Amino acid sequence: MSRIAPLTVLAATVALTVTPASSATQAELDTLFEAIGTPELIATMRTEGLEQSDELRQSMFPERANGWRPIASSIYDTERMEDGFRTAFDQELSESDVTPLLAFFASDLGREIISLELSAREALLDDDVEEAAKETYADLAKRNPERQKALEGFVDANDLIEMNVAGALNASLAFYRGLADGGSFDLTEDVILRDVWEQEPEIRTDTVDWMMPYLAMAYEPLSADELAAYEALSLTKAGRDLNRALFSGFDVVFNRLSYSLGSAASRFVQGDDI
């Protein structure tokens, strides 16, 4: 498979062939949305969400299986998820120059990276695969410490742990508020905030335990130079704009999903028709 040059060379080439920096057009945002595999990722997120909703049912109302799955399925509606994501995503990138992003993700390396990320995310739906990925990553420090450091550098450059922890805490807060508004639980805002914040250490541990094996699995076929090129992109203004837009979009999605799930669960506990 052909490879692109390191990002510094790519950026120089792009600068010679595109117009000066300008705000993103709707057509460019549409292209970028597809190029980074968002529709496929949202479809995988729906599968993840339905599995998690089954776990929620088992913990909250194990004797009431009938009727819950259709409710969860309606909550994890991919069209509504995409619409919510696009509103925030487009708003964040509306004043950005996305031409470097379009160039990168249209390249051989860019397309390969997106394919690898999506394949790994889908593969980790299998508990056995996830466990194997964790075991493999646990041995990485011994087998290839330079690779482990490169992955940690990528995570730090993109602030992936902190941003994911913050997003998970916000989603948990939305879930509790949904529970309270659903009427089955007498939860004050103080109680909600205390309970959510007490989850932070566990959420942080879970995030690290999932993120690092996932990235190691996804990027295993990439050379050190290719991974460095991807990290270099993320450190550019365009890359940081994209990272911010992605987290903004998915924060909207997860907060809406979590609130809806909490509200539905609260009413389901009461036996209400939803």
C-alpha positions in Angstrom: 0.0 0.0 0.0 1.3 3.4 -0.9 2.0 5.9 1.9 1.9 9.6 2.2 4.9 11.6 3.1 5.3 12.8 6.7 2.7 15.5 7.6 5.2 18.3 7.4 5.8 17.5 3.7 2.1 17.0 3.1 1.3 20.3 4.6 3.8 22.1 2.4 2.3 20.4 -0.6 -1.2 21.3 0.4 -0.3 24.9 0.9 0.8 25.2 -2.7 -2.5 23.8 -4.1 -5.3 25.2 -2.0 -6.7 28.7 -1.5 -5.8 30.7 1.6 -7.3 29.7 4.9 -11.0 30.4 5.0 -14.2 29.3 6.8 -15.4 25.8 6.1 -18.2 25.4 3.6 -21.1 23.1 4.2 -19.9 20.8 1.4 -16.5 20.6 3.1 -18.1 19.7 6.4 -20.3 17.1 4.7 -17.2 15.5 3.2 -15.2 15.6 6.4 -18.1 14.0 8.3 -18.0 11.1 5.9 -14.2 10.9 5.6 -13.6 10.4 9.3 -16.1 7.6 9.4 -18.7 9.2 11.7 -21.8 7.4 10.4 -20.1 4.0 10.9 -18.9 5.0 14.3 -22.4 6.1 15.4 -23.7 2.8 14.2 -21.2 1.0 16.4 -22.1 3.3 19.3 -25.7 2.3 18.9 -24.7 -1.4 19.3 -22.6 -0.5 22.4 -25.5 1.5 23.8 -28.0 -1.3 23.4 -25.7 -3.7 25.2 -25.2 -1.2 28.0 -28.9 -0.6 28.2 -29.4 -4.3 28.8 -26.9 -4.2 31.6 -28.8 -1.2 33.1 -32.1 -3.2 32.9 -30.5 -6.1 34.7 -29.3 -3.9 37.5 -32.4 -1.7 37.9 -35.3 -3.9 37.0 -34.1 -7.5 36.4 -37.6 -9.0 36.6 -39.0 -6.7 33.9 -37.4 -7.7 30.6 -40.4 -7.2 28.3 -40.7 -3.8 26.7 -37.4 -2.3 27.7 -35.4 -3.2 24.5 -37.8 -1.4 22.1 -37.5 1.7 24.4 -33.7 1.6 24.4 -33.7 1.0 20.6 -35.8 4.1 20.1 -33.4 6.2 22.3 -30.4 5.0 20.3 -31.8 6.1 17.0 -28.8 6.7 14.7 -30.6 9.4 12.7 -31.2 11.5 15.8 -27.7 10.7 17.0 -26.2 12.0 13.7 -28.4 15.1 13.8 -27.3 16.0 17.3 -23.6 15.4 16.5 -23.7 17.4 13.2 -25.3 20.5 14.9 -22.4 20.8 17.4 -19.7 19.5 15.0 -20.6 22.0 12.2 -20.9 24.9 14.6 -17.4 24.2 16.1 -15.8 24.0 12.6 -17.8 26.7 10.8 -15.0 29.2 11.1 -12.1 26.8 10.6 -10.0 26.0 7.6 -10.5 22.3 7.1 -8.6 21.8 3.9 -5.6 20.2 5.7 -8.0 17.7 7.3 -9.7 16.9 4.0 -6.3 16.4 2.4 -5.1 14.1 5.1 -8.2 11.9 5.4 -8.4 11.6 1.6 -4.8 10.2 1.5 -3.9 6.5 1.7 -2.7 6.9 5.3 -5.8 8.9 6.4 -8.2 6.3 4.9 -6.2 3.5 6.5 -6.3 5.1 9.9 -10.1 5.6 9.9 -10.6 2.0 8.7 -8.3 0.8 11.5 -10.1 2.9 14.1 -13.5 1.7 13.1 -12.5 -2.0 12.8 -10.9 -2.0 16.2 -14.0 -0.3 17.8 -16.3 -2.9 16.3 -14.0 -5.7 17.3 -14.0 -4.6 20.9 -17.7 -5.3 21.1 -16.6 -8.9 21.7 -15.6 -9.3 25.3 -13.0 -11.9 24.5 -11.4 -9.6 22.0 -11.4 -6.7 24.5 -9.7 -9.0 27.1 -7.1 -10.1 24.7 -6.4 -6.5 23.7 -5.9 -5.6 27.3 -3.5 -8.5 27.8 -1.5 -7.6 24.7 -1.2 -4.0 25.8 -0.1 -5.0 29.3 2.9 -6.7 27.7 3.7 -3.8 25.4 6.0 -2.1 27.8 8.3 -5.2 27.8 8.0 -5.9 24.1 8.1 -2.5 22.6 8.5 0.4 25.1 9.1 2.9 22.4 5.7 2.1 20.9 4.0 2.4 24.3 5.6 5.8 24.8 4.5 6.8 21.3 0.9 5.8 22.1 1.0 7.7 25.4 2.3 10.7 23.5 -0.6 10.5 21.1 -3.1 10.3 23.9 -1.5 13.3 25.7 -1.3 15.4 22.5 -5.1 14.9 22.0 -6.0 15.1 25.7 -8.0 11.9 25.2 -8.1 10.7 28.8 -9.2 14.0 30.3 -11.7 14.8 27.6 -13.2 11.4 27.8 -13.4 11.4 31.6 -15.1 14.8 31.5 -17.5 13.6 28.8 -18.4 10.5 30.9 -19.0 12.6 34.0 -21.3 14.9 32.1 -23.2 11.9 30.7 -23.5 10.4 34.1 -24.9 13.7 35.4 -27.4 13.8 32.6 -28.5 10.2 33.4 -29.1 11.1 37.1 -31.1 14.2 36.1 -33.1 12.0 33.8 -33.8 9.6 36.7 -34.9 12.5 38.9 -37.1 14.0 36.2 -38.7 10.6 35.5 -40.3 10.6 39.0 -39.1 7.4 40.6 -36.1 8.8 42.5 -36.0 11.7 44.9 -32.6 13.1 43.9 -31.6 16.6 44.8 -28.9 18.4 42.7 -26.5 18.2 45.6 -26.9 14.4 45.9 -26.6 14.0 42.1 -23.4 16.0 41.9 -21.9 14.2 44.9 -22.7 10.8 43.5 -21.4 11.7 40.0 -18.1 13.1 41.3 -17.6 10.0 43.5 -17.5 8.0 40.2 -14.6 10.0 38.8 -11.8 7.6 40.0 -13.5 4.6 38.6 -14.4 6.4 35.3 -10.8 7.4 34.9 -9.5 3.9 35.5 -12.0 2.4 33.1 -11.2 5.1 30.5 -7.4 4.3 30.6 -8.0 0.5 30.7 -10.1 0.8 27.5 -8.4 3.6 25.6 -4.8 2.3 25.6 -5.6 -1.3 24.4 -8.0 0.1 21.8 -5.4 2.5 20.4 -2.6 -0.2 20.5 -4.9 -2.6 18.6 -6.1 0.0 16.1 -2.7 1.4 15.3 -0.7 -1.8 15.4 -0.3 -1.9 11.6 1.0 1.7 11.5 4.7 2.4 11.4 6.3 4.8 13.9 6.5 7.5 11.2 2.8 7.0 10.2 1.7 7.3 13.9 3.9 10.4 14.2 2.3 11.9 11.1 -1.2 11.4 12.6 0.0 13.0 15.9 1.5 15.9 14.0 -1.8 16.5 12.3 -3.6 16.6 15.7 -1.1 19.3 16.9 -1.9 21.7 14.0 -4.7 24.3 14.4 -6.9 22.3 12.0 -6.3 19.1 14.1 -7.1 20.8 17.3 -10.2 22.3 15.8 -11.3 18.8 14.7 -10.6 17.3 18.1 -12.7 20.0 19.8 -15.5 19.6 17.3 -15.5 15.8 17.8 -15.8 16.1 21.6 -18.4 18.8 21.3 -20.5 16.6 18.9 -20.3 13.5 21.0 -20.9 15.4 24.2 -24.2 16.5 22.8 -25.0 12.9 21.7 -24.1 11.2 24.9 -25.8 13.8 27.2 -29.0 13.4 25.3 -28.8 9.7 25.2 -28.0 9.5 28.9 -30.8 11.8 30.0 -33.3 10.0 27.8 -32.1 6.6 29.2 -32.4 7.8 32.8 -35.8 9.3 32.3 -37.1 6.2 30.5 -35.6 3.9 33.2 -37.2 5.9 36.0 -40.6 5.7 34.3 -40.1 2.0 33.5 -39.5 1.3 37.2 -42.9 2.8 37.9 -44.5 0.6 35.3 -45.5 3.6 33.2 -46.0 3.2 29.4 -43.3 5.1 27.5 
